[in-house]
Amino acid sequence: VYGALKGQGLGRFMDVGELTMFADYRVPQILREVGVLQYSPSLASKIDGFEEIDAGCEEEVEIRALTIQAVEILTAVLR
């Protein structure tokens, strides 16, 4: 939102410098690859089989939320 609206209107955040990440699809891929995130066998099977995970479904929301949490923990450890 911040980037798309160039920091104006609804995209104006006074603390944007405090953000550590946004929940895209590449970060969880990388975190899984390096062993930070581990998925259940059923979810791993879906992802490894390139099955589409519906936007907003429980699995998708959990992946995004846990990715954010993992990055926050990594950031705290590295600071």
C-alpha positions, 0 to 999 in steps of 0.5 A: 500500500505504501509503495503503490500510493507513494506514501500518500493518503491511505498509503501514508504510514508514519512508522514505515521505517519500522517495517521489517518485511511484507508478506509476499510469496518469495520470503516464505519460499526462501525461509522454507528452503533454509529451514526456518519454516517447516510445513505439515506434510499435507501442505508441503505436498501441495506446495511441492506439487505446485497446487494453487493455494487459494488467497485468503484460505487458512493455509495461505493466511497462516503462511503469511502470518508465520512468515512475518513472525519468523522475520520479526524473530530473526530481526530481533536476534540479529539486532 
